Amino acid sequence: MARLRADVSFALVDAVIITMAYVAGLTARFADGLGSTLDWWPGFWRILPLIVIIHLAANVAFGNYGHVWEYASVGEALRVAAASAVAGLLIVSVLFVTHNGFEMRQPIPISVVILGAMLTVVGTGVVRFRSRVFSFQRMVDQGTSVRVLIVGTERPAAVLARQAPNLEPPLDVVGFVGIERSAEARRLVSRPVWSGVDQVPDLVRSYRIDQVIVATTAPQEMLNQLVDSCSSIDVALRIVPDLNGLLKGDVGGAIRNIELADLLPRPTVDTDLAPVARSLEGRTILVTGGGGSIGSEIVRQCLSFADTTVIALDHDETHLHDSTSLWTATGRQPRLEIADIRDMEALDQVFDRHHPDVVFHAAAHKHVPILERCPEEAVKTNIVGTSNVVEASRRSRVERFVLISTDKAVDPSSVMGASKRVAEMLAQAAAQQAPAGVYTAVRFGNVLGSRGSVVPTFIRQIAGGGPVTLTDPRMTRFFMTVSEAVQLVLQSTAMSRGGEVFVLDMGEPVRILDVANRLIRLSGLVPGRDIVIETTGMRAGEKLHEVLSDGPLSPSDHPKINKAALGLPDADMVDAEVDRLAKLAVAGDRAEVAATLHSLARHGARRLTGDRETPRSVAR
């Protein structure tokens, strides 16, 4: 009944508009003074009810009632015009039949019908689309509206602009920015269109923009340029990731803050894993640290290879449990094993149960400040634990062993970095000693979003309202997404001949201050205004700048993977020093452990064999 009452009210308004349109048409017909309207008015009033009925019937037939016209599109506008056109043709037909068939005097001129139908289109259209015509002005009048600039000029941008007044809070769309620079001046949804994202900072300042919303399929380079260009201005950045959802009407839910992968100041690397798949298909793959950030992604990607059996080993059952949702998306699940790599007997039992062909060793302690205070624990896990996994792999005659290392192993200043450099030496020593199999290490920098790293810490601080804390605004780090890192790790596995330390190309180092600023902006906030950044000072063991190698790098078969020219260490020396470190760690003399560890990591390289070729035992 409510809808019927609304439609009847609409029809009554239409009847008034139709009457006024035809009256105006008859008046205009004789406005030149060449004829008189007096002779036509009696016939006009007699036929006017029929004219109104025909127009209303056409509106009903074309579905021009029962709409929420605020969201109407071009299709609805065409139906309004078509209804008036058809009604005009019907009226002309009635006049023709009555005049010629019944030899009756024509009640009104045909030109009046044409003018009346045209004016009816204008009048009924204005009534129906008034909310669309005045929506932007109405939005500007609201004190709670947010002034936005939309990046994009395609249909999703127009849909967002048209529905902007109905969001909470309402958006006041000031204009649009096309991602391609062009001299062509245009307007979209009655708002100006500027060309080129390089103009965004000036537009933000000139038009007092509160938010910039990306509503187009934006290339990564453009997003990086946009984030960088807005780094010094007071504006929030947001994005519409689901353009299809936007076109279906999911406007509020579709707009989000720009996310983690948008932090990289370079395009993400996506490699062809087909050669890797061929080398791993049908293999049994063991991943230590399988519940960690890197390990769980290695498990996920290995599950996608045909006929693989994947074992995820971790000493923390919570990490394994939390990773199951990530693996579920592959349609498969790995076999789970709870064991500590410090426990040689437990490792032997795992290897005896599964007989792995390939081992990815990702288990490690990694937090620099904590390991500075507890160096013996770094030795027990990162060195003794690695030695245990290497020994179990040698006894099981695995085909390939891959150690996940870090840029902190280069000229290490921290206990964590020193322990990982010694772990690399263990893998290189095994490449010489193992009776079969390929042993190698892969080194890369910070992984975006890895558990406990700087990015999740910043995100947590931002969510709590700040402040965001960093140790030194000059500090730089290499960054890579976890998916990128694991793809390149798998590529290194397929290329290895044994004894190499592969180094992933991670692009240029990034200032941690820039990461903090980007994260705040990509959260829809403004650094300094919404979130304060505080400097706390460098912690023990930290470097101002990390490097991926302290010597020259040689190319590999993959453009994003290089090899560090480290040579091969004296395997017997490595074994002896590791035994000594293990005893010191058990004794608990932290100062002696740290000193011995750093000495081995920094100076042990001087006792290299000099043999930079593939060991003969591996070449077989």
C-alpha positions as CSV (number, residue, x, y, z in Angstrom):
1,M,0.0,0.0,0.0
2,A,2.9,2.4,0.8
3,R,4.4,1.7,-2.7
4,L,1.0,2.2,-4.3
5,R,0.4,5.5,-2.6
6,A,3.9,6.7,-3.7
7,D,3.2,5.7,-7.3
8,V,-0.2,7.4,-7.3
9,S,1.4,10.6,-5.9
10,F,4.1,10.3,-8.7
11,A,1.3,9.9,-11.3
12,L,-0.6,13.0,-10.0
13,V,2.6,15.0,-10.3
14,D,3.1,13.7,-13.8
15,A,-0.5,14.6,-14.7
16,V,0.2,18.2,-13.7
17,I,3.5,18.2,-15.6
18,I,1.8,16.9,-18.7
19,T,-0.9,19.5,-18.5
20,M,1.6,22.3,-18.1
21,A,3.7,21.0,-20.9
22,Y,0.9,20.9,-23.4
23,V,-0.5,24.3,-22.3
24,A,3.0,25.7,-22.8
25,G,3.2,23.9,-26.2
26,L,-0.1,25.5,-27.4
27,T,0.9,28.9,-26.1
28,A,4.3,28.7,-27.8
29,R,2.8,27.5,-31.1
30,F,1.1,30.9,-31.6
31,A,3.6,33.0,-29.8
32,D,4.7,34.6,-33.1
33,G,1.3,36.3,-33.5
34,L,0.6,34.7,-36.9
35,G,-2.5,32.9,-35.5
36,S,-4.8,32.9,-32.6
37,T,-5.1,30.3,-29.9
38,L,-8.7,31.2,-29.1
39,D,-10.0,28.8,-31.7
40,W,-8.0,25.9,-30.3
41,W,-8.6,26.1,-26.6
42,P,-12.1,24.5,-26.5
43,G,-10.9,21.5,-28.4
44,F,-7.7,21.4,-26.4
45,W,-9.6,21.1,-23.1
46,R,-11.8,18.4,-24.5
47,I,-8.8,16.2,-25.5
48,L,-6.5,17.1,-22.6
49,P,-7.8,14.2,-20.3
50,L,-7.1,11.7,-23.1
51,I,-3.6,13.2,-23.6
52,V,-2.9,12.8,-19.8
53,I,-4.3,9.2,-19.7
54,I,-2.2,8.2,-22.7
55,H,1.0,9.6,-21.2
56,L,0.4,8.0,-17.8
57,A,-0.4,4.7,-19.5
58,A,2.9,4.9,-21.4
59,N,4.8,5.6,-18.2
60,V,3.2,2.5,-16.6
61,A,4.0,0.4,-19.7
62,F,7.6,1.5,-19.7
63,G,8.0,0.9,-15.9
64,N,8.5,4.5,-14.9
65,Y,6.9,4.1,-11.5
66,G,8.2,2.1,-8.5
67,H,11.9,3.2,-8.8
68,V,14.3,4.6,-6.3
69,W,15.3,7.4,-8.7
70,E,18.3,8.5,-6.7
71,Y,20.2,5.4,-8.0
72,A,18.7,5.6,-11.6
73,S,21.0,5.2,-14.6
74,V,21.0,6.0,-18.3
75,G,18.6,3.1,-18.9
76,E,15.9,4.7,-16.7
77,A,16.4,8.0,-18.4
78,L,15.9,6.4,-21.8
79,R,12.7,4.8,-20.6
80,V,11.3,8.1,-19.5
81,A,12.1,9.6,-23.0
82,A,10.7,6.5,-24.8
83,A,7.4,6.7,-22.8
84,S,6.8,10.3,-23.8
85,A,7.8,9.6,-27.5
86,V,5.4,6.7,-27.7
87,A,2.6,8.7,-26.0
88,G,3.1,11.5,-28.5
89,L,2.9,9.0,-31.4
90,L,-0.3,7.6,-30.0
91,I,-1.9,11.0,-29.6
92,V,-0.9,11.9,-33.2
93,S,-2.5,8.7,-34.4
94,V,-5.7,9.5,-32.5
95,L,-5.8,13.0,-34.1
96,F,-5.2,11.5,-37.5
97,V,-7.9,8.9,-37.2
98,T,-10.5,11.4,-35.8
99,H,-9.7,14.0,-38.5
100,N,-9.5,11.7,-41.5
101,G,-11.7,8.8,-40.5
102,F,-14.6,10.7,-39.0
103,E,-14.0,14.0,-40.8
104,M,-14.0,15.8,-37.4
105,R,-12.1,19.0,-36.8
106,Q,-8.6,18.4,-35.4
107,P,-8.8,19.5,-31.8
108,I,-5.1,20.7,-31.6
109,P,-2.3,21.1,-34.1
110,I,0.2,18.3,-34.5
111,S,3.0,20.7,-33.7
112,V,1.5,21.2,-30.3
113,V,1.6,17.5,-29.6
114,I,5.3,17.4,-30.6
115,L,6.1,20.3,-28.4
116,G,4.0,19.0,-25.5
117,A,5.7,15.5,-25.6
118,M,9.2,17.1,-25.7
119,L,8.4,19.4,-22.7
120,T,6.9,16.4,-20.9
121,V,10.2,14.5,-21.2
122,V,12.0,17.5,-19.7
123,G,9.5,17.9,-16.9
124,T,9.1,14.3,-15.9
125,G,12.9,13.7,-16.2
126,V,13.7,16.6,-13.9
127,V,11.3,15.4,-11.3
128,R,12.7,11.8,-11.4
129,F,16.4,12.8,-11.5
130,R,16.3,15.7,-9.2
131,S,18.1,13.7,-6.5
132,R,20.8,12.9,-9.0
133,V,21.1,16.4,-10.4
134,F,21.4,18.0,-6.9
135,S,23.0,15.2,-5.0
136,F,26.5,16.7,-5.0
137,Q,25.4,20.1,-3.9
138,R,23.2,18.6,-1.2
139,M,26.3,16.7,0.0
140,V,28.5,19.8,0.1
141,D,25.9,21.4,2.4
142,Q,26.3,18.7,5.0
143,G,28.9,19.5,7.6
144,T,29.9,15.9,8.1
145,S,30.9,15.3,4.4
146,V,34.5,14.3,3.5
147,R,36.0,16.0,0.5
148,V,37.5,13.4,-1.8
149,L,39.4,13.2,-5.0
150,I,38.8,10.0,-7.1
151,V,41.7,8.5,-9.1
152,G,40.1,6.9,-12.1
153,T,37.8,7.9,-14.9
154,E,36.1,4.6,-15.8
155,R,32.6,3.4,-14.8
156,P,33.6,2.2,-11.2
157,A,34.7,5.8,-10.5
158,A,31.4,7.2,-11.8
159,V,29.4,4.6,-9.7
160,L,31.3,5.5,-6.6
161,A,30.8,9.3,-7.2
162,R,27.0,8.8,-7.8
163,Q,26.5,6.8,-4.6
164,A,29.0,8.9,-2.5
165,P,26.3,11.0,-0.8
166,N,24.8,7.8,0.7
167,L,27.9,6.6,2.4
168,E,28.7,7.1,6.1
169,P,30.2,9.6,6.3
170,P,29.0,11.1,3.0
171,L,31.6,11.9,0.4
172,D,31.9,15.2,-1.3
173,V,33.5,14.3,-4.7
174,V,35.5,17.4,-5.8
175,G,36.7,15.8,-9.0
176,F,38.5,13.0,-10.8
177,V,42.1,12.3,-11.8
178,G,42.9,10.2,-14.9
179,I,45.9,8.0,-14.5
180,E,47.2,8.9,-18.0
181,R,48.3,12.4,-18.7
182,S,46.2,14.0,-21.5
183,A,45.6,17.6,-22.6
184,E,41.9,16.8,-23.2
185,A,39.6,18.6,-20.8
186,R,36.6,16.5,-19.6
187,R,33.9,16.3,-17.0
188,L,32.5,13.2,-15.4
189,V,29.3,13.1,-13.3
190,S,29.3,16.9,-13.5
191,R,32.7,17.1,-11.9
192,P,36.0,18.1,-13.5
193,V,38.6,15.6,-14.6
194,W,42.3,16.3,-14.3
195,S,45.0,14.3,-16.0
196,G,48.0,12.5,-14.4
197,V,48.5,11.4,-10.8
198,D,51.4,13.8,-10.5
199,Q,48.9,16.6,-10.1
200,V,47.3,15.0,-7.0
201,P,49.4,16.9,-4.4
202,D,48.6,20.3,-6.0
203,L,44.9,19.4,-6.3
204,V,44.8,18.3,-2.6
205,R,46.2,21.6,-1.5
206,S,44.1,23.8,-3.9
207,Y,40.8,22.1,-3.1
208,R,41.3,21.1,0.5
209,I,40.9,17.4,-0.2
210,D,40.5,15.1,2.9
211,Q,40.9,11.7,1.1
212,V,42.2,10.4,-2.2
213,I,40.4,7.2,-3.3
214,V,41.8,5.0,-6.1
215,A,38.9,3.6,-8.1
216,T,40.7,2.1,-11.0
217,T,42.9,-0.9,-11.9
218,A,46.0,0.9,-10.8
219,P,49.5,-0.3,-11.9
220,Q,51.9,-0.9,-9.0
221,E,54.1,1.9,-10.2
222,M,51.2,4.3,-10.1
223,L,50.3,3.3,-6.5
224,N,53.9,3.8,-5.5
225,Q,54.1,7.2,-7.2
226,L,50.8,8.2,-5.5
227,V,51.9,7.2,-2.1
228,D,55.3,8.9,-2.5
229,S,53.8,12.1,-3.8
230,C,51.4,12.3,-0.9
231,S,54.0,11.7,1.7
232,S,54.4,15.4,2.6
233,I,50.8,16.5,2.4
234,D,47.9,16.2,4.8
235,V,45.7,13.7,3.0
236,A,44.5,10.1,3.5
237,L,44.7,7.4,0.8
238,R,42.2,4.7,0.2
239,I,41.5,2.2,-2.6
240,V,38.6,0.2,-4.2
241,P,40.1,-3.3,-4.6
242,D,36.9,-5.0,-5.8
243,L,35.7,-3.1,-8.8
244,N,33.2,-5.8,-9.7
245,G,31.7,-5.5,-6.2
246,L,31.5,-1.7,-6.7
247,L,29.6,-2.1,-9.9
248,K,27.2,-4.4,-8.2
249,G,26.5,-1.8,-5.5
250,D,28.9,-2.8,-2.7
251,V,30.3,0.7,-2.4
252,G,30.9,1.1,1.3
253,G,32.3,-2.4,1.7
254,A,34.5,-2.1,-1.4
255,I,36.5,0.9,-0.2
256,R,39.5,0.0,1.9
257,N,42.8,1.3,3.0
258,I,45.7,0.5,0.7
259,E,47.4,-2.7,2.0
260,L,50.7,-4.4,2.8
261,A,52.0,-5.2,-0.7
262,D,51.5,-1.6,-1.7
263,L,54.4,-0.8,0.6
264,L,57.0,-2.0,-1.8
265,P,58.6,0.8,-3.8
266,R,58.9,-1.5,-6.8
267,P,56.7,-4.0,-8.8
268,T,56.3,-7.4,-7.0
269,V,58.2,-10.3,-8.6
270,D,56.1,-13.1,-9.9
271,T,58.2,-16.0,-11.3
272,D,57.4,-19.0,-13.4
273,L,57.4,-22.1,-11.1
274,A,56.9,-24.6,-13.9
275,P,60.6,-25.8,-13.8
276,V,60.4,-26.0,-10.0
277,A,57.2,-28.0,-10.1
278,R,58.8,-30.5,-12.4
279,S,61.8,-30.9,-10.0
280,L,59.6,-31.3,-6.9
281,E,56.6,-33.3,-8.3
282,G,56.2,-36.6,-6.6
283,R,58.7,-35.7,-3.9
284,T,58.4,-35.9,-0.1
285,I,59.2,-32.4,1.2
286,L,60.0,-31.6,4.8
287,V,59.7,-28.0,6.0
288,T,61.2,-27.2,9.5
289,G,59.6,-24.1,11.1
290,G,56.6,-25.1,9.0
291,G,54.3,-22.9,11.2
292,G,56.3,-19.7,10.8
293,S,55.8,-16.9,8.2
294,I,58.3,-18.3,5.7
295,G,57.9,-22.0,6.5
296,S,54.1,-21.9,6.2
297,E,54.3,-20.2,2.8
298,I,56.9,-22.8,1.6
299,V,54.4,-25.5,2.7
300,R,51.5,-23.7,0.9
301,Q,53.4,-23.4,-2.4
302,C,54.8,-27.0,-2.3
303,L,51.2,-28.3,-1.7
304,S,50.3,-26.9,-5.2
305,F,52.8,-29.2,-6.9
306,A,51.3,-32.5,-8.1
307,D,51.8,-35.7,-6.1
308,T,54.0,-34.0,-3.4
309,T,53.9,-35.2,0.2
310,V,54.6,-32.2,2.4
311,I,55.5,-32.5,6.1
312,A,55.3,-29.3,8.2
313,L,57.5,-29.6,11.3
314,D,57.4,-27.1,14.2
315,H,58.0,-27.1,17.9
316,D,55.0,-24.8,18.4
317,E,51.6,-26.5,17.8
318,T,49.8,-23.1,17.9
319,H,51.8,-22.0,14.8
320,L,50.9,-25.2,13.0
321,H,47.2,-24.8,14.0
322,D,47.1,-21.2,12.9
323,S,48.6,-22.0,9.5
324,T,46.0,-24.6,8.5
325,S,43.6,-21.9,7.2
326,L,46.4,-20.8,4.8
327,W,46.9,-24.3,3.6
328,T,43.2,-25.1,3.2
329,A,42.9,-22.8,0.2
330,T,45.2,-25.2,-1.7
331,G,42.6,-28.0,-1.3
332,R,45.2,-30.1,0.6
333,Q,46.8,-30.3,4.0
334,P,50.4,-31.3,4.9
335,R,51.3,-33.9,7.5
336,L,52.0,-32.2,10.8
337,E,54.9,-33.1,13.1
338,I,55.7,-31.5,16.5
339,A,59.4,-31.7,17.2
340,D,62.2,-29.5,18.4
341,I,65.2,-29.3,16.0
342,R,67.4,-29.3,19.1
343,D,66.2,-32.9,19.8
344,M,68.3,-35.2,17.6
345,E,66.4,-38.3,18.5
346,A,63.0,-36.7,17.7
347,L,64.4,-35.5,14.3
348,D,65.7,-39.0,13.5
349,Q,62.2,-40.4,14.2
350,V,60.6,-37.8,11.9
351,F,63.1,-38.6,9.1
352,D,62.6,-42.4,9.6
353,R,58.8,-42.0,9.4
354,H,58.7,-39.9,6.2
355,H,62.1,-40.4,4.4
356,P,62.0,-36.8,2.9
357,D,63.6,-36.2,-0.5
358,V,63.8,-32.4,0.0
359,V,64.3,-30.4,3.2
360,F,63.6,-26.7,3.6
361,H,65.2,-25.6,6.9
362,A,63.3,-22.5,8.0
363,A,63.2,-23.0,11.8
364,A,65.2,-20.4,13.7
365,H,65.2,-17.8,16.4
366,K,65.2,-14.5,14.7
367,H,64.5,-11.5,17.0
368,V,67.7,-9.5,17.4
369,P,67.2,-7.8,20.7
370,I,66.2,-10.9,22.5
371,L,69.0,-13.0,21.2
372,E,71.5,-10.3,22.2
373,R,70.5,-11.0,25.8
374,C,70.3,-14.8,25.3
375,P,73.2,-15.8,22.9
376,E,73.2,-19.4,24.1
377,E,69.7,-19.9,22.8
378,A,70.7,-18.6,19.4
379,V,73.5,-21.2,19.4
380,K,71.3,-24.0,20.5
381,T,68.6,-23.4,17.9
382,N,70.2,-21.6,14.9
383,I,73.5,-23.5,15.0
384,V,73.1,-26.8,16.9
385,G,69.6,-27.2,15.6
386,T,70.8,-26.6,12.0
387,S,73.6,-29.1,12.6
388,N,71.0,-31.6,13.7
389,V,68.8,-31.1,10.7
390,V,71.9,-31.3,8.4
391,E,73.0,-34.5,10.1
392,A,69.6,-36.1,9.8
393,S,69.4,-35.1,6.1
394,R,72.8,-36.6,5.5
395,R,71.9,-39.9,7.1
396,S,68.7,-40.0,5.2
397,R,70.5,-39.2,2.0
398,V,68.1,-36.4,1.0
399,E,68.3,-35.1,-2.5
400,R,68.2,-31.4,-1.7
401,F,68.7,-29.4,1.5
402,V,68.0,-25.6,1.6
403,L,68.8,-23.4,4.5
404,I,66.7,-20.2,4.8
405,S,69.2,-17.4,5.8
406,T,69.2,-13.7,6.2
407,D,71.0,-10.5,5.2
408,K,72.0,-10.1,8.9
409,A,74.5,-12.9,8.3
410,V,76.6,-10.5,6.2
411,D,79.4,-9.0,8.3
412,P,77.2,-9.7,11.3
413,S,76.9,-7.2,14.1
414,S,74.3,-9.2,16.1
415,V,74.1,-12.6,17.7
416,M,71.3,-13.5,15.5
417,G,73.2,-12.6,12.3
418,A,76.3,-14.4,13.5
419,S,74.4,-17.5,14.3
420,K,72.9,-17.5,10.8
421,R,76.3,-17.0,9.1
422,V,77.5,-20.1,11.0
423,A,74.4,-21.9,9.9
424,E,75.3,-21.0,6.3
425,M,78.8,-22.4,6.9
426,L,77.2,-25.7,8.1
427,A,75.3,-26.0,4.9
428,Q,78.4,-25.3,2.9
429,A,80.4,-27.9,4.9
430,A,77.7,-30.5,4.4
431,A,77.9,-29.9,0.6
432,Q,81.5,-31.2,0.8
433,Q,80.9,-34.0,3.3
434,A,77.6,-35.5,2.4
435,P,77.8,-38.7,0.5
436,A,74.9,-37.6,-1.7
437,G,72.5,-34.7,-2.2
438,V,72.8,-30.9,-2.8
439,Y,73.2,-28.6,0.2
440,T,72.7,-24.8,-0.2
441,A,71.6,-21.6,1.5
442,V,69.3,-18.8,0.4
443,R,69.8,-15.3,1.8
444,F,67.3,-12.5,1.8
445,G,66.2,-9.5,3.8
446,N,63.0,-8.5,5.7
447,V,59.7,-10.1,4.7
448,L,56.7,-7.9,4.8
449,G,54.3,-9.0,7.4
450,S,56.4,-11.8,8.9
451,R,55.5,-12.6,12.5
452,G,57.1,-10.2,14.9
453,S,58.8,-8.0,12.2
454,V,58.6,-4.2,12.0
455,V,55.6,-4.0,9.7
456,P,53.1,-5.9,12.0
457,T,54.6,-3.9,14.9
458,F,53.8,-0.7,13.1
459,I,50.3,-1.9,12.2
460,R,49.6,-2.8,15.8
461,Q,50.8,0.6,16.9
462,I,48.7,2.4,14.3
463,A,45.6,0.4,15.3
464,G,46.2,1.5,18.9
465,G,46.4,5.2,17.9
466,G,50.1,5.5,18.0
467,P,52.8,6.5,18.6
468,V,54.7,4.5,15.9
469,T,58.2,3.9,17.2
470,L,61.4,3.5,15.2
471,T,65.0,3.3,16.3
472,D,66.6,5.7,13.9
473,P,65.0,7.7,11.0
474,R,68.0,7.0,8.8
475,M,67.8,3.2,9.1
476,T,67.2,1.2,5.9
477,R,66.2,-2.3,5.2
478,F,65.5,-4.6,2.2
479,F,61.9,-5.7,1.9
480,M,60.1,-8.4,0.0
481,T,56.6,-10.1,0.2
482,V,56.6,-13.6,1.6
483,S,55.2,-15.0,-1.6
484,E,58.0,-13.4,-3.6
485,A,60.7,-14.7,-1.2
486,V,59.4,-18.3,-1.3
487,Q,59.0,-18.3,-5.1
488,L,62.7,-17.3,-5.4
489,V,63.7,-19.8,-2.7
490,L,62.1,-22.6,-4.8
491,Q,63.8,-21.3,-7.9
492,S,67.1,-21.5,-6.1
493,T,66.4,-25.1,-5.1
494,A,66.0,-26.1,-8.7
495,M,69.3,-24.3,-9.8
496,S,71.6,-25.4,-6.9
497,R,74.6,-27.6,-7.6
498,G,75.7,-27.5,-3.9
499,G,77.6,-25.2,-1.6
500,E,76.2,-21.9,-2.9
501,V,74.8,-19.1,-0.9
502,F,72.1,-17.6,-3.1
503,V,71.2,-14.0,-2.6
504,L,67.8,-12.8,-3.7
505,D,67.5,-9.5,-5.6
506,M,65.3,-7.4,-3.3
507,G,65.6,-4.1,-5.1
508,E,66.8,-0.9,-3.4
509,P,66.8,-0.6,0.4
510,V,63.9,1.3,2.0
511,R,64.1,3.7,4.9
512,I,62.2,2.4,7.9
513,L,60.8,6.0,8.3
514,D,59.3,5.8,4.8
515,V,57.7,2.4,5.7
516,A,56.2,4.0,8.8
517,N,54.9,6.9,6.8
518,R,53.5,4.7,4.1
519,L,51.8,2.4,6.6
520,I,50.1,5.3,8.3
521,R,48.9,6.7,5.0
522,L,47.8,3.4,3.7
523,S,45.7,3.0,6.9
524,G,43.8,6.1,5.8
525,L,45.5,8.4,8.3
526,V,48.0,11.2,8.2
527,P,51.5,11.1,9.8
528,G,52.1,13.7,12.4
529,R,48.4,14.7,12.6
530,D,46.6,11.4,13.3
531,I,49.7,9.2,14.3
532,V,52.9,10.5,15.9
533,I,56.2,8.9,14.9
534,E,58.8,8.7,17.8
535,T,62.5,7.8,17.6
536,T,63.7,5.5,20.4
537,G,67.4,5.0,19.5
538,M,69.2,1.9,18.0
539,R,69.1,-1.3,20.0
540,A,72.1,-3.6,20.7
541,G,73.1,-5.6,17.6
542,E,71.3,-3.5,15.1
543,K,72.9,-2.0,12.0
544,L,71.9,1.3,10.4
545,H,72.0,-0.3,7.0
546,E,71.9,-4.0,6.0
547,V,73.7,-5.4,2.9
548,L,73.0,-8.7,1.1
549,S,76.7,-9.5,0.5
550,D,80.1,-8.2,1.7
551,G,81.7,-9.2,-1.6
552,P,80.9,-9.4,-5.3
553,L,77.8,-11.2,-6.5
554,S,77.8,-13.5,-9.6
555,P,74.7,-14.1,-11.7
556,S,72.7,-17.3,-11.7
557,D,70.3,-18.8,-14.2
558,H,67.6,-16.6,-12.8
559,P,67.7,-12.7,-13.2
560,K,66.5,-12.1,-9.7
561,I,68.9,-14.6,-8.0
562,N,72.6,-14.1,-7.5
563,K,75.4,-16.1,-5.8
564,A,77.6,-14.7,-3.1
565,A,81.3,-15.3,-3.8
566,L,82.1,-16.9,-0.4
567,G,84.1,-20.0,-1.3
568,L,83.7,-23.1,0.8
569,P,84.8,-23.2,4.5
570,D,87.0,-25.9,5.9
571,A,84.4,-28.5,6.9
572,D,86.4,-30.0,9.7
573,M,87.0,-26.6,11.2
574,V,83.3,-25.8,11.1
575,D,82.4,-29.0,12.8
576,A,85.0,-28.5,15.6
577,E,84.0,-24.9,16.2
578,V,80.3,-25.8,16.3
579,D,81.1,-28.5,18.9
580,R,82.9,-25.9,21.0
581,L,80.0,-23.4,20.7
582,A,77.5,-26.1,21.7
583,K,79.5,-26.8,24.9
584,L,79.8,-23.1,25.8
585,A,76.0,-22.7,25.3
586,V,75.3,-25.6,27.6
587,A,77.7,-24.1,30.2
588,G,75.8,-20.8,30.0
589,D,78.7,-18.3,29.9
590,R,76.9,-15.8,27.7
591,A,79.9,-13.4,27.3
592,E,82.1,-16.3,26.1
593,V,79.4,-17.7,23.8
594,A,78.8,-14.3,22.2
595,A,82.6,-13.6,21.7
596,T,83.3,-17.1,20.2
597,L,80.2,-16.9,18.0
598,H,81.2,-13.5,16.5
599,S,84.8,-14.6,16.1
600,L,83.7,-17.7,14.1
601,A,81.2,-15.8,12.0
602,R,83.5,-12.9,11.2
603,H,86.9,-14.4,10.9
604,G,86.2,-18.1,10.2
605,A,85.9,-17.1,6.5
606,R,89.6,-16.5,6.4
607,R,90.2,-20.2,6.6
608,L,88.2,-20.9,3.4
609,T,89.5,-23.6,1.1
610,G,89.4,-21.3,-1.8
611,D,87.5,-23.9,-3.8
612,R,84.7,-21.9,-5.4
613,E,83.6,-24.8,-7.6
614,T,81.0,-27.4,-7.0
615,P,82.3,-30.2,-4.6
616,R,83.1,-33.4,-6.4
617,S,80.9,-35.4,-4.1
618,V,77.9,-33.2,-5.2
619,A,78.8,-33.1,-8.8
620,R,78.1,-36.8,-9.1
